[in-house]
């Protein structure tokens, strides 16, 4: 493989993704005169190794388009989830969301045929998510101290997820090497997962330096399903202006993430750093197909950690965030940690 050709292709992809995200902000202008209380949030989150190291390996790409409703905008067909949210969160659902996305996984050596047995299997994941969010109800009417999210994720892994077509199309467009081993990808399989996450506003304060604010946001959650089964805990630290504007930028699971929802208004910005540890009992992309004995697989590590740093800025009805992530080894024969970048653009409409 010509490394210079690969790097040049990924640099072109980085410029393309960044430019597309900035141009996508333009449609939000048409909705600027809508009342704030009836505005939902539309987000595009792109995660790609070209936004950091530029090397195709392991988790190589993820894209998610999501919409989150205005407050008190939960439709009748989802109000039945109030039984769960009242029991765990102490309140009815405050908003809901829906998302579609695709994730792509490859081995480090994309020229090998078949894919090396000791490297990450090829896999595509095409999915949909439905989410409800519940904020703590406080008797004194003060700002909620935590946000709970309940999520159902379901979709198809395998050739029908079109991971091969997506990666080959982008590589052809950018003049990058063609991945050769997709014939050994995971087989078609329907998969699902249900998740619960809580994000606390545990500590908040301000400084005398430019009226800067800071906060700490611990988080904890669990996922159960054929797609992924894990428990997780994490912590994010932020410093900036009007940082209570949101709970952090949106990301693609299983990453440490915030949510699409944000309140808009005057200039708000933050610089953040965070860590999340996961105890993983199942990962379909590493363990292989659930019902196939000869599925490609590798020996999964039971404990994985994500470390991240980045920035978020919002003004009026739009928000832009960039996150740099490095992830510890997810399987025993993985030679080194992985890093990738995440770019998220959100606007209220």
C-alpha positions in Angstrom: 0.0 0.0 0.0 1.3 3.5 -0.9 1.1 5.3 2.4 1.4 8.7 0.8 -1.6 8.0 -1.5 -3.6 6.9 1.6 -2.7 10.0 3.6 -3.5 12.3 0.6 -6.9 10.7 0.2 -7.7 11.1 3.9 -6.6 14.7 3.9 -9.0 15.4 1.0 -11.8 13.6 2.9 -11.1 15.8 6.0 -11.5 18.9 4.0 -14.6 17.6 2.3 -16.3 16.6 5.6 -15.4 19.9 7.2 -16.7 22.0 4.3 -19.9 20.0 4.0 -20.7 20.4 7.7 -20.2 24.2 7.5 -22.3 24.5 4.4 -25.1 22.5 6.0 -25.6 25.3 8.5 -27.2 27.5 5.8 -30.8 25.9 5.8 -31.1 26.8 9.5 -31.4 30.5 8.6 -34.8 30.0 7.1 -36.2 28.9 10.5 -34.7 31.7 12.5 -38.0 33.5 13.2 -39.7 30.4 14.7 -40.5 30.7 18.5 -37.8 29.1 20.6 -40.3 26.8 22.4 -41.3 25.1 19.2 -37.9 24.4 17.8 -36.5 20.9 17.7 -32.8 20.2 16.9 -31.5 18.5 13.8 -27.9 17.2 14.0 -25.3 15.6 11.7 -22.5 13.8 13.5 -19.5 12.4 11.5 -16.8 10.3 13.0 -13.9 9.2 10.9 -10.2 8.3 11.2 -9.5 10.9 8.5 -10.4 13.6 11.1 -7.4 12.5 13.2 -4.7 10.0 12.2 -5.9 9.3 8.7 -5.5 5.5 8.8 -8.2 3.0 8.0 -8.5 0.5 10.8 -11.0 -1.0 13.3 -13.8 1.6 13.7 -13.1 3.6 10.6 -16.2 5.7 10.0 -19.6 6.6 11.5 -22.3 9.0 10.4 -25.6 9.8 12.2 -28.4 12.2 11.3 -30.7 12.8 14.3 -33.7 14.9 15.2 -34.8 15.8 18.7 -38.2 17.3 19.5 -38.9 20.5 21.4 -39.6 20.3 25.1 -43.0 18.7 25.9 -43.0 17.4 22.3 -43.4 13.7 23.0 -46.1 12.2 20.7 -48.9 10.0 22.0 -47.4 6.8 20.7 -44.4 7.3 22.9 -46.1 8.6 26.0 -46.4 5.0 27.3 -42.7 5.2 28.1 -43.7 7.5 31.0 -44.1 4.4 33.2 -40.3 3.8 32.9 -39.2 7.4 33.1 -41.3 8.1 36.2 -39.9 5.0 37.9 -36.3 5.8 37.2 -36.2 9.6 36.5 -39.0 10.9 38.6 -40.7 12.6 35.7 -42.5 12.0 32.4 -40.6 12.2 29.1 -39.7 15.8 28.2 -38.6 15.2 24.6 -37.9 12.5 22.1 -35.7 11.8 19.2 -35.1 9.7 16.1 -31.9 9.0 14.2 -30.5 7.0 11.3 -26.9 6.1 10.8 -24.2 3.9 9.4 -20.9 2.7 10.9 -18.1 0.9 9.1 -15.4 -1.4 10.6 -12.3 -2.7 8.8 -9.0 -4.5 9.5 -5.8 -2.5 9.5 -4.6 -4.2 6.3 -7.3 -3.4 3.8 -5.3 -4.9 0.9 -5.3 -8.5 2.3 -7.7 -11.1 0.8 -9.2 -12.5 2.9 -9.0 -10.1 5.8 -6.3 -11.2 8.4 -7.8 -13.4 11.1 -6.1 -11.5 13.9 -7.4 -8.1 12.8 -10.8 -6.4 13.2 -13.4 -8.1 10.9 -15.0 -6.2 8.1 -18.5 -5.0 9.1 -21.2 -2.5 8.1 -24.0 -1.4 10.4 -27.1 0.4 9.1 -29.4 1.4 11.9 -32.2 3.5 13.4 -32.5 4.9 17.0 -35.6 6.0 18.9 -34.9 7.9 22.1 -36.8 9.7 24.9 -35.2 12.1 27.4 -36.4 12.9 30.9 -35.1 15.8 33.0 -35.4 15.7 36.8 -38.4 17.5 38.1 -37.4 19.8 41.1 -40.1 21.0 43.5 -38.6 24.4 43.6 -38.6 24.7 39.8 -34.8 25.0 39.7 -32.6 23.8 36.9 -32.6 20.0 36.6 -29.6 18.2 38.1 -29.6 15.3 35.7 -30.8 14.1 32.3 -31.9 10.5 31.6 -32.1 9.1 28.1 -33.8 5.8 27.1 -32.9 4.5 23.7 -33.8 1.6 21.3 -31.3 1.0 18.5 -32.0 -1.6 15.8 -30.8 -2.4 12.3 -28.9 -4.7 10.0 -25.2 -5.8 10.1 -23.7 -7.4 7.0 -23.7 -6.8 3.2 -27.2 -5.3 3.4 -25.8 -2.5 5.5 -23.8 -1.3 2.4 -20.6 -0.7 4.3 -18.6 -2.0 1.3 -20.3 0.3 -1.2 -19.9 3.3 1.1 -16.2 2.8 1.8 -15.3 1.9 -1.8 -17.3 4.8 -3.2 -15.5 7.3 -0.9 -12.1 5.8 -1.6 -12.7 5.9 -5.4 -13.8 9.6 -5.1 -10.6 10.5 -3.1 -8.2 8.3 -5.0 -7.4 6.2 -1.9 -6.5 2.5 -2.1 -9.5 0.1 -2.7 -10.3 -2.1 0.3 -10.0 -5.7 -0.9 -11.3 -8.0 1.8 -15.0 -7.1 2.0 -16.0 -10.6 0.9 -15.0 -11.8 4.4 -17.3 -9.4 6.2 -19.9 -10.4 8.8 -23.1 -12.0 7.4 -26.5 -10.3 7.3 -28.1 -10.2 10.8 -30.8 -8.1 12.4 -29.5 -6.7 15.7 -30.8 -4.5 18.5 -29.8 -2.9 21.8 -31.7 -1.0 24.5 -29.8 1.6 26.5 -30.2 3.8 29.6 -27.9 6.7 30.4 -27.8 9.4 33.2 -25.8 12.6 33.0 -25.5 14.6 36.2 -24.6 18.3 36.6 -22.6 17.4 39.7 -20.5 20.5 40.1 -20.7 24.0 38.6 -18.9 27.2 39.3 -17.5 30.4 37.9 -14.2 32.2 38.0 -13.1 35.8 38.1 -11.2 35.4 34.8 -13.5 36.7 32.1 -16.6 35.3 33.9 -15.6 31.8 32.8 -17.8 28.9 34.0 -16.8 25.3 34.7 -18.6 22.1 35.4 -18.2 18.4 35.9 -20.7 16.0 34.4 -20.5 12.4 35.5 -22.4 9.8 33.5 -23.3 6.2 33.9 -25.3 3.8 31.8 -25.9 0.3 30.5 -26.8 -1.4 27.1 -28.3 -4.8 26.6 -28.9 -6.5 23.3 -27.6 -8.7 20.5 -25.6 -5.7 19.1 -23.8 -4.8 22.3 -24.0 -5.5 26.0 -22.0 -3.3 28.4 -22.0 -1.1 31.5 -20.2 2.2 31.5 -19.2 5.1 33.7 -17.5 8.4 32.7 -16.8 12.0 33.6 -16.5 15.2 31.5 -15.0 18.5 32.6 -15.8 21.7 30.7 -14.9 25.4 30.9 -16.4 28.2 28.9 -19.4 30.6 28.7 -23.0 29.6 29.2 -22.0 25.9 29.4 -25.5 25.0 30.9 -26.7 25.4 27.3 -26.4 21.6 26.7 -25.1 18.3 28.1 -22.3 18.0 25.5 -22.3 17.4 21.7 -23.9 14.4 20.0 -21.8 11.4 19.1 -22.1 7.9 17.6 -22.4 5.0 20.1 -20.6 3.6 22.0 -18.7 6.8 22.4 -18.8 9.0 25.5 -21.4 11.5 24.3 -23.9 14.3 25.1 -27.3 14.6 23.3 -28.6 16.6 20.3 -30.7 18.9 22.5 -29.4 22.4 23.3 -31.2 25.6 24.2 -29.7 28.1 21.7 -29.5 31.8 22.4 -26.5 34.1 22.8 -22.9 32.9 22.3 -22.0 29.8 24.2 -18.7 27.9 24.0 -16.8 25.3 25.9 -13.5 23.4 25.9 -13.9 19.9 27.3 -12.1 16.7 28.2 -13.6 13.4 29.3 -13.0 9.8 30.0 -15.4 6.8 29.9 -14.7 3.2 30.9 -16.8 0.3 29.6 -17.1 -3.3 30.8 -18.1 -5.1 27.6 -19.9 -8.5 27.7 -20.7 -8.5 24.0 -19.7 -6.6 20.9 -21.2 -8.1 17.7 -18.5 -6.5 15.5 -15.8 -8.3 17.4 -17.5 -11.5 18.6 -19.0 -12.2 15.1 -22.4 -13.2 14.0 -24.7 -14.4 16.7 -26.0 -17.6 14.9 -23.0 -18.5 12.7 -20.3 -20.8 13.9 -17.7 -19.8 11.3 -18.2 -16.0 11.5 -15.1 -13.9 11.5 -14.2 -12.8 15.1 -11.4 -11.8 17.4 -10.8 -12.2 21.1 -12.5 -9.2 22.7 -11.0 -7.3 25.6 -13.6 -7.1 28.4 -12.6 -3.5 29.4 -12.2 -0.5 27.1 -11.7 3.1 27.8 -12.2 6.3 25.7 -10.4 9.5 26.3 -11.5 12.6 24.5 -11.0 16.3 24.2 -12.5 19.0 22.1 -14.6 22.2 21.8 -18.2 23.2 21.2 -19.5 26.6 20.1 -23.1 27.7 19.6 -24.8 31.0 18.7 -28.4 31.6 17.9 -29.8 28.4 16.5 -26.6 26.5 15.6 -23.9 24.6 17.3 -20.6 23.2 16.0 -18.4 20.7 17.9 -15.2 18.8 17.3 -13.9 15.9 19.4 -10.6 14.1 19.2 -10.9 10.5 20.7 -8.4 7.8 21.5 -9.7 4.4 22.4 -7.8 1.6 24.2 -7.3 -1.7 22.5 -10.7 -3.5 22.0 -9.3 -7.0 21.2 -6.3 -9.0 22.3 -4.4 -8.9 19.0 -4.9 -5.2 18.3 -1.4 -3.8 18.1 -2.1 -0.3 19.5 -4.8 2.1 20.6 -7.0 3.8 18.0 -7.7 7.5 17.5 -10.4 9.2 15.4 -12.1 12.6 15.1 -15.8 13.5 15.5 -17.5 16.6 13.9 -21.0 17.5 14.9 -23.2 20.2 13.5 -26.6 20.9 15.1 -29.3 23.5 14.4 -32.6 24.4 15.9 -35.6 24.5 13.5 
